[in-house]
């Protein structure tokens, strides 16, 4: 298994009505923007972007949907978000989130930009081979565990 294979794995959209009704919002303050995706479905966010008419949105940080679930963050969605700081809130205990597919998708769309992926816990669910592959083949990506503060 490789990061590229994980990133290109088939995307099966979340079908949970509870997550479909989740709040997502854009916070703007002075010249900073943070996109908070709650537990939202990727297609709902892309539909919102379509209504706003931009091909993409540039933000200073994005809180990834549903604790980094592979069923809520598609490559198509990530390609429409210009960002260098990704935030994932999870302890990894209940469902093993974040899914490696989500981390791989973030890496794949940010090969040319210094990018930080912030996780609020020091997770044991991310295997060493993944971290090694990330460091070796995606040097622009920093995976920051137990990250409690993010400067935007």
VMD Tcl script that builds the backbone (N, CA, C; Angstrom):
set m [mol new atoms 456]
animate dup $m
set s [atomselect $m all]
$s set {name element resname resid chain x y z} {
  {N N UNK 1 A 0.855 -1.180 0.000}
  {CA C UNK 1 A 0.000 0.000 0.000}
  {C C UNK 1 A 0.898 1.239 0.000}
  {N N UNK 2 A 0.457 2.265 -0.690}
  {CA C UNK 2 A 1.204 3.519 -0.753}
  {C C UNK 2 A 0.253 4.690 -0.538}
  {N N UNK 3 A 0.823 5.858 -0.286}
  {CA C UNK 3 A 0.005 7.057 -0.124}
  {C C UNK 3 A -0.761 7.344 -1.407}
  {N N UNK 4 A -0.112 7.188 -2.542}
  {CA C UNK 4 A -0.798 7.436 -3.818}
  {C C UNK 4 A -1.989 6.492 -4.000}
  {N N UNK 5 A -1.809 5.213 -3.685}
  {CA C UNK 5 A -2.913 4.250 -3.811}
  {C C UNK 5 A -4.054 4.600 -2.861}
  {N N UNK 6 A -3.730 4.992 -1.641}
  {CA C UNK 6 A -4.770 5.383 -0.683}
  {C C UNK 6 A -5.523 6.623 -1.160}
  {N N UNK 7 A -4.792 7.598 -1.674}
  {CA C UNK 7 A -5.429 8.841 -2.140}
  {C C UNK 7 A -6.383 8.579 -3.291}
  {N N UNK 8 A -6.029 7.625 -4.137}
  {CA C UNK 8 A -6.843 7.326 -5.318}
  {C C UNK 8 A -7.852 6.209 -5.095}
  {N N UNK 9 A -7.983 5.750 -3.867}
  {CA C UNK 9 A -8.987 4.725 -3.556}
  {C C UNK 9 A -10.375 5.279 -3.866}
  {N N UNK 10 A -11.280 4.405 -4.218}
  {CA C UNK 10 A -12.646 4.816 -4.538}
  {C C UNK 10 A -13.246 5.610 -3.389}
  {N N UNK 11 A -13.855 6.738 -3.736}
  {CA C UNK 11 A -14.504 7.579 -2.733}
  {C C UNK 11 A -15.966 7.196 -2.651}
  {N N UNK 12 A -16.387 6.736 -1.477}
  {CA C UNK 12 A -17.790 6.413 -1.214}
  {C C UNK 12 A -18.331 7.470 -0.272}
  {N N UNK 13 A -19.195 8.337 -0.790}
  {CA C UNK 13 A -19.727 9.453 -0.016}
  {C C UNK 13 A -20.492 8.963 1.209}
  {N N UNK 14 A -20.296 9.636 2.318}
  {CA C UNK 14 A -21.015 9.382 3.564}
  {C C UNK 14 A -22.516 9.441 3.279}
  {N N UNK 15 A -23.264 8.467 3.777}
  {CA C UNK 15 A -24.720 8.470 3.547}
  {C C UNK 15 A -25.513 8.689 4.835}
  {N N UNK 16 A -24.845 9.142 5.877}
  {CA C UNK 16 A -25.511 9.365 7.160}
  {C C UNK 16 A -26.354 10.636 7.124}
  {N N UNK 17 A -27.664 10.525 7.396}
  {CA C UNK 17 A -28.511 11.730 7.455}
  {C C UNK 17 A -28.058 12.701 8.550}
  {N N UNK 18 A -27.534 12.164 9.638}
  {CA C UNK 18 A -27.053 13.019 10.725}
  {C C UNK 18 A -25.903 13.893 10.243}
  {N N UNK 19 A -24.934 13.286 9.572}
  {CA C UNK 19 A -23.797 14.054 9.073}
  {C C UNK 19 A -24.215 15.001 7.946}
  {N N UNK 20 A -25.187 14.581 7.162}
  {CA C UNK 20 A -25.664 15.426 6.064}
  {C C UNK 20 A -26.273 16.722 6.593}
  {N N UNK 21 A -26.790 16.696 7.803}
  {CA C UNK 21 A -27.419 17.888 8.376}
  {C C UNK 21 A -26.439 18.715 9.212}
  {N N UNK 22 A -25.172 18.366 9.183}
  {CA C UNK 22 A -24.164 19.062 9.979}
  {C C UNK 22 A -23.907 20.480 9.464}
  {N N UNK 23 A -23.557 21.370 10.382}
  {CA C UNK 23 A -23.192 22.742 10.028}
  {C C UNK 23 A -21.790 22.793 9.441}
  {N N UNK 24 A -21.629 23.605 8.423}
  {CA C UNK 24 A -20.326 24.005 7.908}
  {C C UNK 24 A -20.374 25.507 7.774}
  {N N UNK 25 A -19.242 26.151 7.981}
  {CA C UNK 25 A -19.255 27.604 7.847}
  {C C UNK 25 A -17.852 28.139 7.589}
  {N N UNK 26 A -17.838 29.343 7.049}
  {CA C UNK 26 A -16.608 30.061 6.767}
  {C C UNK 26 A -16.508 31.227 7.744}
  {N N UNK 27 A -15.415 31.272 8.494}
  {CA C UNK 27 A -15.171 32.372 9.422}
  {C C UNK 27 A -14.164 33.315 8.765}
  {N N UNK 28 A -14.528 34.591 8.694}
  {CA C UNK 28 A -13.629 35.605 8.150}
  {C C UNK 28 A -13.412 36.677 9.207}
  {N N UNK 29 A -12.146 36.976 9.467}
  {CA C UNK 29 A -11.807 38.037 10.414}
  {C C UNK 29 A -10.584 38.755 9.868}
  {N N UNK 30 A -10.742 40.062 9.659}
  {CA C UNK 30 A -9.705 40.871 9.038}
  {C C UNK 30 A -9.300 40.198 7.728}
  {N N UNK 31 A -8.055 39.780 7.582}
  {CA C UNK 31 A -7.643 39.166 6.314}
  {C C UNK 31 A -7.507 37.646 6.412}
  {N N UNK 32 A -8.079 37.044 7.429}
  {CA C UNK 32 A -7.967 35.597 7.650}
  {C C UNK 32 A -9.293 34.893 7.397}
  {N N UNK 33 A -9.196 33.669 6.863}
  {CA C UNK 33 A -10.385 32.852 6.608}
  {C C UNK 33 A -10.129 31.430 7.093}
  {N N UNK 34 A -11.109 30.889 7.824}
  {CA C UNK 34 A -11.044 29.496 8.271}
  {C C UNK 34 A -12.344 28.818 7.865}
  {N N UNK 35 A -12.214 27.703 7.170}
  {CA C UNK 35 A -13.369 26.925 6.728}
  {C C UNK 35 A -13.553 25.759 7.696}
  {N N UNK 36 A -14.716 25.704 8.319}
  {CA C UNK 36 A -15.037 24.660 9.291}
  {C C UNK 36 A -16.070 23.740 8.655}
  {N N UNK 37 A -15.716 22.470 8.442}
  {CA C UNK 37 A -16.589 21.556 7.705}
  {C C UNK 37 A -17.442 20.649 8.581}
  {N N UNK 38 A -17.383 20.784 9.896}
  {CA C UNK 38 A -18.241 19.970 10.760}
  {C C UNK 38 A -18.135 18.496 10.406}
  {N N UNK 39 A -19.278 17.853 10.190}
  {CA C UNK 39 A -19.326 16.459 9.727}
  {C C UNK 39 A -19.915 16.392 8.318}
  {N N UNK 40 A -19.881 17.491 7.628}
  {CA C UNK 40 A -20.562 17.668 6.345}
  {C C UNK 40 A -20.078 16.694 5.263}
  {N N UNK 41 A -20.969 16.390 4.342}
  {CA C UNK 41 A -20.636 15.585 3.170}
  {C C UNK 41 A -19.869 16.438 2.166}
  {N N UNK 42 A -18.922 15.838 1.476}
  {CA C UNK 42 A -18.108 16.555 0.491}
  {C C UNK 42 A -18.976 17.198 -0.586}
  {N N UNK 43 A -19.975 16.478 -1.070}
  {CA C UNK 43 A -20.809 16.989 -2.160}
  {C C UNK 43 A -21.589 18.235 -1.741}
  {N N UNK 44 A -21.988 18.311 -0.496}
  {CA C UNK 44 A -22.718 19.494 -0.015}
  {C C UNK 44 A -21.804 20.716 -0.039}
  {N N UNK 45 A -20.564 20.548 0.380}
  {CA C UNK 45 A -19.615 21.665 0.356}
  {C C UNK 45 A -19.340 22.083 -1.084}
  {N N UNK 46 A -19.183 21.119 -1.984}
  {CA C UNK 46 A -18.934 21.454 -3.388}
  {C C UNK 46 A -20.141 22.149 -4.010}
  {N N UNK 47 A -21.337 21.756 -3.629}
  {CA C UNK 47 A -22.545 22.442 -4.116}
  {C C UNK 47 A -22.573 23.885 -3.634}
  {N N UNK 48 A -22.186 24.103 -2.378}
  {CA C UNK 48 A -22.109 25.472 -1.854}
  {C C UNK 48 A -21.091 26.285 -2.644}
  {N N UNK 49 A -19.926 25.690 -2.924}
  {CA C UNK 49 A -18.917 26.391 -3.718}
  {C C UNK 49 A -19.454 26.725 -5.105}
  {N N UNK 50 A -20.192 25.801 -5.699}
  {CA C UNK 50 A -20.790 26.055 -7.015}
  {C C UNK 50 A -21.728 27.258 -6.961}
  {N N UNK 51 A -22.505 27.363 -5.899}
  {CA C UNK 51 A -23.436 28.491 -5.745}
  {C C UNK 51 A -22.696 29.814 -5.591}
  {N N UNK 52 A -21.521 29.777 -4.974}
  {CA C UNK 52 A -20.729 30.998 -4.778}
  {C C UNK 52 A -19.975 31.391 -6.043}
  {N N UNK 53 A -19.898 30.493 -6.995}
  {CA C UNK 53 A -19.254 30.681 -8.293}
  {C C UNK 53 A -17.730 30.586 -8.324}
  {N N UNK 54 A -17.045 30.317 -7.257}
  {CA C UNK 54 A -15.595 30.181 -7.427}
  {C C UNK 54 A -15.242 28.756 -7.857}
  {N N UNK 55 A -14.171 28.646 -8.629}
  {CA C UNK 55 A -13.672 27.303 -8.925}
  {C C UNK 55 A -13.075 26.695 -7.664}
  {N N UNK 56 A -12.505 27.592 -6.845}
  {CA C UNK 56 A -11.914 27.140 -5.589}
  {C C UNK 56 A -12.040 28.255 -4.560}
  {N N UNK 57 A -11.743 27.909 -3.329}
  {CA C UNK 57 A -11.770 28.892 -2.246}
  {C C UNK 57 A -10.405 28.876 -1.569}
  {N N UNK 58 A -9.871 30.056 -1.313}
  {CA C UNK 58 A -8.583 30.170 -0.625}
  {C C UNK 58 A -8.854 30.498 0.838}
  {N N UNK 59 A -8.346 29.638 1.724}
  {CA C UNK 59 A -8.522 29.839 3.160}
  {C C UNK 59 A -7.180 29.643 3.868}
  {N N UNK 60 A -7.093 30.182 5.070}
  {CA C UNK 60 A -5.867 30.045 5.855}
  {C C UNK 60 A -5.805 28.715 6.598}
  {N N UNK 61 A -6.968 28.143 6.878}
  {CA C UNK 61 A -7.039 26.839 7.536}
  {C C UNK 61 A -8.396 26.220 7.238}
  {N N UNK 62 A -8.422 24.894 7.228}
  {CA C UNK 62 A -9.690 24.177 7.076}
  {C C UNK 62 A -9.744 23.070 8.118}
  {N N UNK 63 A -10.858 23.015 8.841}
  {CA C UNK 63 A -11.103 21.914 9.772}
  {C C UNK 63 A -11.769 20.826 8.941}
  {N N UNK 64 A -11.086 19.720 8.768}
  {CA C UNK 64 A -11.549 18.619 7.922}
  {C C UNK 64 A -12.792 17.969 8.526}
  {N N UNK 65 A -13.687 17.579 7.652}
  {CA C UNK 65 A -14.976 17.013 8.045}
  {C C UNK 65 A -14.849 15.660 8.750}
  {N N UNK 66 A -15.764 15.433 9.659}
  {CA C UNK 66 A -16.005 14.145 10.330}
  {C C UNK 66 A -14.731 13.447 10.814}
  {N N UNK 67 A -13.907 14.166 11.543}
  {CA C UNK 67 A -12.715 13.598 12.186}
  {C C UNK 67 A -11.735 12.980 11.189}
  {N N UNK 68 A -11.822 13.395 9.921}
  {CA C UNK 68 A -10.924 12.855 8.904}
  {C C UNK 68 A -11.416 11.568 8.280}
  {N N UNK 69 A -12.714 11.333 8.296}
  {CA C UNK 69 A -13.277 10.126 7.676}
  {C C UNK 69 A -13.042 10.138 6.167}
  {N N UNK 70 A -12.683 8.989 5.633}
  {CA C UNK 70 A -12.458 8.862 4.192}
  {C C UNK 70 A -13.729 9.089 3.375}
  {N N UNK 71 A -14.889 8.989 4.001}
  {CA C UNK 71 A -16.160 9.141 3.287}
  {C C UNK 71 A -16.677 10.576 3.287}
  {N N UNK 72 A -15.918 11.494 3.848}
  {CA C UNK 72 A -16.356 12.887 3.910}
  {C C UNK 72 A -15.397 13.854 3.226}
  {N N UNK 73 A -14.235 13.382 2.831}
  {CA C UNK 73 A -13.231 14.255 2.216}
  {C C UNK 73 A -12.721 13.622 0.930}
  {N N UNK 74 A -13.203 14.130 -0.176}
  {CA C UNK 74 A -12.822 13.590 -1.487}
  {C C UNK 74 A -11.672 14.395 -2.090}
  {N N UNK 75 A -10.983 13.790 -3.053}
  {CA C UNK 75 A -9.965 14.521 -3.807}
  {C C UNK 75 A -10.584 15.710 -4.524}
  {N N UNK 76 A -11.780 15.517 -5.084}
  {CA C UNK 76 A -12.449 16.614 -5.789}
  {C C UNK 76 A -12.666 17.809 -4.874}
  {N N UNK 77 A -13.101 17.562 -3.653}
  {CA C UNK 77 A -13.302 18.660 -2.707}
  {C C UNK 77 A -11.968 19.320 -2.362}
  {N N UNK 78 A -10.970 18.534 -2.025}
  {CA C UNK 78 A -9.678 19.095 -1.634}
  {C C UNK 78 A -9.045 19.911 -2.755}
  {N N UNK 79 A -9.262 19.522 -3.985}
  {CA C UNK 79 A -8.719 20.284 -5.121}
  {C C UNK 79 A -9.346 21.671 -5.234}
  {N N UNK 80 A -10.485 21.860 -4.617}
  {CA C UNK 80 A -11.178 23.151 -4.682}
  {C C UNK 80 A -10.890 24.040 -3.473}
  {N N UNK 81 A -10.102 23.542 -2.535}
  {CA C UNK 81 A -9.756 24.315 -1.339}
  {C C UNK 81 A -8.257 24.612 -1.374}
  {N N UNK 82 A -7.912 25.874 -1.540}
  {CA C UNK 82 A -6.510 26.290 -1.503}
  {C C UNK 82 A -6.165 26.596 -0.051}
  {N N UNK 83 A -5.279 25.782 0.506}
  {CA C UNK 83 A -5.022 25.882 1.940}
  {C C UNK 83 A -3.685 25.224 2.257}
  {N N UNK 84 A -3.019 25.712 3.294}
  {CA C UNK 84 A -1.781 25.053 3.707}
  {C C UNK 84 A -1.811 24.581 5.162}
  {N N UNK 85 A -2.998 24.692 5.792}
  {CA C UNK 85 A -3.159 24.192 7.166}
  {C C UNK 85 A -4.477 23.431 7.271}
  {N N UNK 86 A -4.369 22.160 7.584}
  {CA C UNK 86 A -5.533 21.284 7.722}
  {C C UNK 86 A -5.624 20.841 9.173}
  {N N UNK 87 A -6.813 20.940 9.743}
  {CA C UNK 87 A -7.028 20.610 11.148}
  {C C UNK 87 A -7.940 19.395 11.245}
  {N N UNK 88 A -7.524 18.412 12.024}
  {CA C UNK 88 A -8.340 17.216 12.228}
  {C C UNK 88 A -8.466 16.988 13.727}
  {N N UNK 89 A -9.705 16.977 14.187}
  {CA C UNK 89 A -9.988 16.798 15.605}
  {C C UNK 89 A -10.513 15.385 15.841}
  {N N UNK 90 A -9.714 14.566 16.510}
  {CA C UNK 90 A -10.121 13.193 16.828}
  {C C UNK 90 A -9.134 12.578 17.814}
  {N N UNK 91 A -9.635 11.645 18.611}
  {CA C UNK 91 A -8.720 10.880 19.456}
  {C C UNK 91 A -8.463 9.495 18.865}
  {N N UNK 92 A -9.135 9.176 17.763}
  {CA C UNK 92 A -8.896 7.931 17.053}
  {C C UNK 92 A -9.454 6.688 17.700}
  {N N UNK 93 A -10.133 6.809 18.822}
  {CA C UNK 93 A -10.533 5.625 19.584}
  {C C UNK 93 A -11.777 4.921 19.059}
  {N N UNK 94 A -12.820 5.637 18.730}
  {CA C UNK 94 A -14.083 4.989 18.360}
  {C C UNK 94 A -14.060 4.353 16.974}
  {N N UNK 95 A -13.578 5.090 15.986}
  {CA C UNK 95 A -13.642 4.595 14.609}
  {C C UNK 95 A -12.286 4.596 13.910}
  {N N UNK 96 A -11.223 4.855 14.650}
  {CA C UNK 96 A -9.888 4.836 14.063}
  {C C UNK 96 A -9.580 6.029 13.177}
  {N N UNK 97 A -10.361 7.092 13.298}
  {CA C UNK 97 A -10.106 8.287 12.488}
  {C C UNK 97 A -8.855 9.002 13.001}
  {N N UNK 98 A -8.155 9.701 12.135}
  {CA C UNK 98 A -8.494 9.944 10.738}
  {C C UNK 98 A -8.144 8.728 9.887}
  {N N UNK 99 A -8.895 8.556 8.817}
  {CA C UNK 99 A -8.581 7.484 7.878}
  {C C UNK 99 A -7.342 7.877 7.079}
  {N N UNK 100 A -6.514 6.883 6.791}
  {CA C UNK 100 A -5.295 7.146 6.022}
  {C C UNK 100 A -5.612 7.704 4.641}
  {N N UNK 101 A -6.758 7.308 4.081}
  {CA C UNK 101 A -7.150 7.824 2.767}
  {C C UNK 101 A -7.279 9.345 2.792}
  {N N UNK 102 A -7.830 9.879 3.868}
  {CA C UNK 102 A -7.985 11.335 3.977}
  {C C UNK 102 A -6.625 12.016 4.066}
  {N N UNK 103 A -5.746 11.499 4.902}
  {CA C UNK 103 A -4.403 12.076 5.013}
  {C C UNK 103 A -3.673 11.998 3.675}
  {N N UNK 104 A -3.829 10.875 2.981}
  {CA C UNK 104 A -3.191 10.697 1.675}
  {C C UNK 104 A -3.758 11.677 0.651}
  {N N UNK 105 A -5.051 11.903 0.674}
  {CA C UNK 105 A -5.665 12.855 -0.264}
  {C C UNK 105 A -5.148 14.268 -0.020}
  {N N UNK 106 A -5.003 14.639 1.239}
  {CA C UNK 106 A -4.445 15.964 1.551}
  {C C UNK 106 A -3.020 16.064 0.997}
  {N N UNK 107 A -2.222 15.023 1.196}
  {CA C UNK 107 A -0.846 15.020 0.685}
  {C C UNK 107 A -0.824 15.129 -0.835}
  {N N UNK 108 A -1.694 14.403 -1.503}
  {CA C UNK 108 A -1.702 14.382 -2.974}
  {C C UNK 108 A -2.033 15.733 -3.594}
  {N N UNK 109 A -2.878 16.516 -2.962}
  {CA C UNK 109 A -3.253 17.812 -3.556}
  {C C UNK 109 A -2.317 18.939 -3.115}
  {N N UNK 110 A -1.334 18.624 -2.304}
  {CA C UNK 110 A -0.432 19.659 -1.794}
  {C C UNK 110 A 1.039 19.310 -2.011}
  {N N UNK 111 A 1.361 18.763 -3.164}
  {CA C UNK 111 A 2.740 18.352 -3.417}
  {C C UNK 111 A 3.673 19.531 -3.679}
  {N N UNK 112 A 3.127 20.700 -4.014}
  {CA C UNK 112 A 3.954 21.857 -4.358}
  {C C UNK 112 A 3.972 22.943 -3.282}
  {N N UNK 113 A 3.267 22.726 -2.181}
  {CA C UNK 113 A 3.105 23.767 -1.166}
  {C C UNK 113 A 3.474 23.229 0.212}
  {N N UNK 114 A 4.245 24.006 0.977}
  {CA C UNK 114 A 4.499 23.635 2.366}
  {C C UNK 114 A 3.152 23.552 3.076}
  {N N UNK 115 A 2.818 22.386 3.588}
  {CA C UNK 115 A 1.492 22.133 4.145}
  {C C UNK 115 A 1.611 21.460 5.507}
  {N N UNK 116 A 0.747 21.893 6.419}
  {CA C UNK 116 A 0.701 21.301 7.754}
  {C C UNK 116 A -0.634 20.599 7.958}
  {N N UNK 117 A -0.564 19.378 8.486}
  {CA C UNK 117 A -1.760 18.647 8.905}
  {C C UNK 117 A -1.679 18.546 10.428}
  {N N UNK 118 A -2.585 19.236 11.095}
  {CA C UNK 118 A -2.593 19.284 12.560}
  {C C UNK 118 A -3.620 18.298 13.111}
  {N N UNK 119 A -3.160 17.421 13.992}
  {CA C UNK 119 A -4.055 16.507 14.703}
  {C C UNK 119 A -3.938 16.812 16.188}
  {N N UNK 120 A -5.052 16.838 16.881}
  {CA C UNK 120 A -5.042 17.272 18.276}
  {C C UNK 120 A -4.636 16.182 19.272}
  {N N UNK 121 A -4.338 14.992 18.797}
  {CA C UNK 121 A -3.869 13.913 19.673}
  {C C UNK 121 A -2.631 13.270 19.062}
  {N N UNK 122 A -1.854 12.599 19.883}
  {CA C UNK 122 A -0.727 11.800 19.430}
  {C C UNK 122 A -1.285 10.412 19.131}
  {N N UNK 123 A -1.668 10.188 17.889}
  {CA C UNK 123 A -2.441 8.999 17.520}
  {C C UNK 123 A -1.569 7.791 17.239}
  {N N UNK 124 A -2.021 6.645 17.708}
  {CA C UNK 124 A -1.355 5.381 17.415}
  {C C UNK 124 A -1.961 4.718 16.181}
  {N N UNK 125 A -3.003 5.331 15.608}
  {CA C UNK 125 A -3.695 4.733 14.460}
  {C C UNK 125 A -2.989 5.020 13.140}
  {N N UNK 126 A -1.971 5.864 13.155}
  {CA C UNK 126 A -1.228 6.172 11.930}
  {C C UNK 126 A 0.032 5.308 11.929}
  {N N UNK 127 A 0.099 4.325 11.026}
  {CA C UNK 127 A 1.225 3.387 11.046}
  {C C UNK 127 A 2.550 4.038 10.630}
  {N N UNK 128 A 3.624 3.454 11.091}
  {CA C UNK 128 A 4.961 3.982 10.814}
  {C C UNK 128 A 5.264 4.008 9.313}
  {N N UNK 129 A 4.802 2.983 8.560}
  {CA C UNK 129 A 5.085 2.975 7.124}
  {C C UNK 129 A 4.477 4.198 6.441}
  {N N UNK 130 A 3.302 4.639 6.921}
  {CA C UNK 130 A 2.641 5.802 6.334}
  {C C UNK 130 A 3.464 7.065 6.607}
  {N N UNK 131 A 3.901 7.220 7.845}
  {CA C UNK 131 A 4.706 8.385 8.225}
  {C C UNK 131 A 6.012 8.395 7.430}
  {N N UNK 132 A 6.648 7.234 7.273}
  {CA C UNK 132 A 7.893 7.140 6.502}
  {C C UNK 132 A 7.671 7.495 5.041}
  {N N UNK 133 A 6.599 6.960 4.451}
  {CA C UNK 133 A 6.266 7.265 3.051}
  {C C UNK 133 A 6.002 8.757 2.886}
  {N N UNK 134 A 5.308 9.342 3.836}
  {CA C UNK 134 A 5.003 10.775 3.797}
  {C C UNK 134 A 6.298 11.593 3.809}
  {N N UNK 135 A 7.206 11.285 4.730}
  {CA C UNK 135 A 8.468 12.027 4.833}
  {C C UNK 135 A 9.331 11.840 3.590}
  {N N UNK 136 A 9.358 10.625 3.069}
  {CA C UNK 136 A 10.227 10.320 1.936}
  {C C UNK 136 A 9.695 10.871 0.618}
  {N N UNK 137 A 8.404 10.724 0.373}
  {CA C UNK 137 A 7.846 11.063 -0.939}
  {C C UNK 137 A 7.019 12.344 -0.987}
  {N N UNK 138 A 6.707 12.898 0.163}
  {CA C UNK 138 A 5.899 14.125 0.235}
  {C C UNK 138 A 6.556 15.089 1.224}
  {N N UNK 139 A 7.759 15.566 0.891}
  {CA C UNK 139 A 8.518 16.386 1.845}
  {C C UNK 139 A 7.867 17.729 2.172}
  {N N UNK 140 A 6.898 18.155 1.386}
  {CA C UNK 140 A 6.220 19.428 1.641}
  {C C UNK 140 A 5.168 19.301 2.749}
  {N N UNK 141 A 4.854 18.068 3.150}
  {CA C UNK 141 A 3.792 17.823 4.127}
  {C C UNK 141 A 4.383 17.586 5.515}
  {N N UNK 142 A 3.889 18.326 6.489}
  {CA C UNK 142 A 4.260 18.101 7.891}
  {C C UNK 142 A 3.039 17.562 8.615}
  {N N UNK 143 A 3.182 16.391 9.204}
  {CA C UNK 143 A 2.128 15.789 10.016}
  {C C UNK 143 A 2.443 16.124 11.472}
  {N N UNK 144 A 1.617 16.965 12.082}
  {CA C UNK 144 A 1.869 17.464 13.431}
  {C C UNK 144 A 0.871 16.850 14.406}
  {N N UNK 145 A 1.355 15.934 15.229}
  {CA C UNK 145 A 0.508 15.259 16.207}
  {C C UNK 145 A 0.499 16.031 17.521}
  {N N UNK 146 A -0.587 15.876 18.259}
  {CA C UNK 146 A -0.735 16.535 19.552}
  {C C UNK 146 A -0.606 18.055 19.416}
  {N N UNK 147 A -1.133 18.558 18.322}
  {CA C UNK 147 A -1.059 19.985 18.010}
  {C C UNK 147 A -2.231 20.713 18.660}
  {N N UNK 148 A -1.915 21.638 19.541}
  {CA C UNK 148 A -2.968 22.339 20.291}
  {C C UNK 148 A -3.157 23.780 19.849}
  {N N UNK 149 A -2.202 24.334 19.126}
  {CA C UNK 149 A -2.310 25.705 18.637}
  {C C UNK 149 A -1.887 25.756 17.182}
  {N N UNK 150 A -2.631 26.533 16.406}
  {CA C UNK 150 A -2.318 26.706 14.993}
  {C C UNK 150 A -2.324 28.199 14.711}
  {N N UNK 151 A -1.226 28.681 14.179}
  {CA C UNK 151 A -1.171 30.099 13.830}
  {C C UNK 151 A -1.579 30.272 12.372}
  {N N UNK 152 A -2.550 31.142 12.151}
  {CA C UNK 152 A -2.998 31.418 10.775}
  {C C UNK 152 A -2.661 32.843 10.386}
}
mol reanalyze $m
mol bondsrecalc $m
mol representation Tube
mol addrep $m
